[in-house]
Amino acid sequence: MNLPNKLTLIRIFLIPVFGALFYLTIVPYNFAISAGVFALAAFTDFLDGYIARKYNLVTDMGKFLDPIADKVLVSTALILILVPPTGVAMLPWYAGIMTAVILARELVVSGFRLVAAGKGMVIAADKSGKIKTFLTDVAIVLILISAEITPCALDLTNYIGTALLVLCTLITVYSGAECIVKNKKVIKD
């Protein structure tokens, strides 16, 4: 097993650690620590892809596991911040709609890629999809950190995180549509 695949497996193993720390309110600064674990896991997504491409270490295992690990990490984080521990408010009411849109896009694009793969075609990630992933990761970290800091800063950090999540939702819709439009031959019979 090569280094990029090991990094992907580390990301997968960090997901339950992130989730446990998020809900372990008896641990001081649990949200900040979970933000750090999430950021580390998100960084492995960048790092494994960079190493795999730079050193020609792309494998079928990596092609399979990497996108799943990324989607499970982000989906888990979005769901957790929608349902924080009792007494903690993290997101406004419309965050559930944004999460549903983001998750729906991931399912649609993943299904689209499966159909393409069945036809022997590979659909690479577009730049807009990479921007979406980066901004979503930053938004999640900001929202998690905002739960740890003072109320005044909490408001500003949370507003910035939520605004980024709104932007991510818009980019998510755009990148999903872009992927399908650019590759419409996949669904033409």
C-alpha positions in Angstrom: 0.0 0.0 0.0 1.5 3.3 -1.0 1.6 6.6 0.9 -1.4 8.3 -0.7 -3.6 5.3 0.1 -2.3 5.3 3.7 -3.2 9.0 4.0 -6.7 8.2 2.7 -7.1 5.4 5.3 -5.9 7.9 8.0 -8.7 10.2 6.9 -11.3 7.4 7.1 -10.0 6.5 10.6 -10.2 10.2 11.7 -13.9 10.5 10.9 -15.1 8.6 14.0 -12.5 10.4 16.1 -13.8 13.7 14.9 -17.4 12.6 15.6 -16.6 11.3 19.1 -14.7 14.5 20.1 -17.5 16.7 18.7 -20.0 15.1 21.2 -17.6 14.6 24.2 -18.6 17.8 25.9 -16.8 16.7 29.0 -13.5 17.2 27.1 -12.5 20.9 27.4 -12.5 22.7 24.0 -14.0 19.6 22.4 -15.3 21.7 19.4 -11.9 23.3 18.8 -10.2 19.9 19.1 -12.7 18.3 16.7 -12.1 21.3 14.3 -8.4 20.4 14.4 -9.1 16.8 13.7 -11.4 17.7 10.9 -8.8 20.1 9.4 -6.1 17.4 9.6 -8.4 14.9 7.9 -9.3 17.5 5.2 -5.6 18.3 4.7 -4.9 14.6 4.0 -7.4 14.8 1.1 -5.2 17.5 -0.5 -1.9 15.8 0.4 -2.8 12.3 -0.8 -3.9 13.7 -4.2 -0.8 15.8 -4.5 1.5 13.0 -3.7 -0.3 10.5 -5.9 -0.2 12.8 -9.0 3.3 14.2 -8.4 4.9 10.7 -7.9 2.6 8.8 -10.2 1.2 6.7 -7.4 -2.4 6.8 -8.6 -4.0 3.4 -7.9 -7.5 1.9 -8.4 -7.8 1.6 -4.6 -7.0 5.3 -4.3 -9.5 6.2 -7.0 -12.1 4.2 -5.1 -11.4 5.2 -1.5 -10.3 8.9 -1.9 -13.7 10.3 -3.1 -15.6 8.2 -0.6 -13.4 9.3 2.3 -13.8 12.9 1.3 -17.6 12.7 1.0 -18.0 10.8 4.2 -15.9 13.3 6.1 -17.7 16.3 4.9 -21.2 14.7 5.1 -20.4 13.6 8.7 -19.3 17.1 9.7 -22.3 18.8 8.1 -24.7 16.4 9.8 -23.0 16.8 13.2 -23.1 20.6 13.1 -26.8 20.4 12.3 -27.3 18.3 15.4 -24.9 19.7 18.0 -25.0 18.7 21.7 -27.9 20.1 23.7 -27.6 23.8 24.5 -25.2 24.6 21.6 -26.4 26.5 18.7 -24.2 26.4 15.6 -26.2 27.1 12.5 -29.4 29.0 11.4 -32.5 27.2 10.4 -31.7 27.1 6.7 -28.5 25.2 7.2 -30.5 22.0 6.9 -31.6 23.0 3.4 -28.0 23.8 2.5 -26.8 20.5 3.8 -29.5 18.6 1.9 -28.4 20.4 -1.3 -24.7 19.7 -0.8 -25.4 16.0 0.0 -27.8 15.7 -3.0 -25.2 17.1 -5.3 -22.6 14.6 -4.0 -25.0 11.7 -4.6 -26.0 12.9 -8.1 -22.4 13.4 -9.2 -21.3 10.1 -7.7 -24.1 8.3 -9.5 -23.2 10.2 -12.7 -19.5 9.0 -12.3 -20.7 5.4 -11.8 -22.6 5.5 -15.1 -19.6 7.0 -16.8 -17.3 4.3 -15.3 -19.7 1.7 -16.6 -19.2 3.1 -20.1 -15.4 3.2 -19.7 -15.2 6.9 -19.1 -13.5 8.8 -16.3 -14.8 12.1 -15.0 -12.1 14.0 -13.2 -12.8 16.6 -10.6 -13.3 20.2 -12.0 -11.7 23.2 -10.5 -15.1 24.4 -9.2 -15.4 21.1 -7.3 -12.0 21.6 -5.7 -12.9 25.1 -4.8 -16.2 23.9 -3.3 -14.4 21.3 -1.2 -11.8 23.8 0.1 -14.5 26.4 1.0 -16.7 23.8 2.6 -13.8 22.6 4.8 -13.0 26.1 5.8 -16.6 26.9 6.6 -16.9 23.7 8.8 -13.7 24.6 10.7 -14.9 28.2 11.3 -18.3 27.0 12.5 -16.7 24.5 14.9 -14.3 27.0 16.3 -17.0 29.6 16.7 -18.6 27.3 19.3 -15.5 27.6 21.5 -14.8 31.4 21.5 -16.4 34.3 23.2 -20.0 35.3 22.3 -19.0 38.4 20.5 -16.3 36.6 18.4 -18.7 33.7 18.2 -21.2 35.8 16.3 -18.6 37.1 13.8 -16.9 33.7 13.3 -20.2 31.9 13.0 -21.5 34.5 10.5 -18.4 34.1 8.4 -18.6 30.3 8.5 -22.3 30.4 7.7 -21.8 32.8 4.8 -19.0 30.5 3.5 -21.5 27.6 3.7 -24.0 29.6 1.7 -21.3 30.3 -0.9 -20.3 26.6 -0.8 -23.9 25.6 -1.5 -24.1 27.9 -4.5 -20.7 26.6 -5.8 -22.0 23.1 -5.1 -25.0 23.6 -7.4 -22.8 25.2 -10.0 -20.1 22.5 -10.0 -22.7 19.7 -10.1 -24.4 21.3 -13.1 -21.0 22.0 -14.7 -20.0 18.3 -14.3 -23.1 17.0 -15.9 -23.2 19.6 -18.7 -19.5 19.1 -19.6 -20.1 15.3 -19.7 -23.6 15.1 -21.0 -22.5 12.3 -23.4 -22.5 10.0 -20.4 -26.3 10.0 -20.3 -27.0 10.1 -24.0 -28.1 6.8 -25.4 
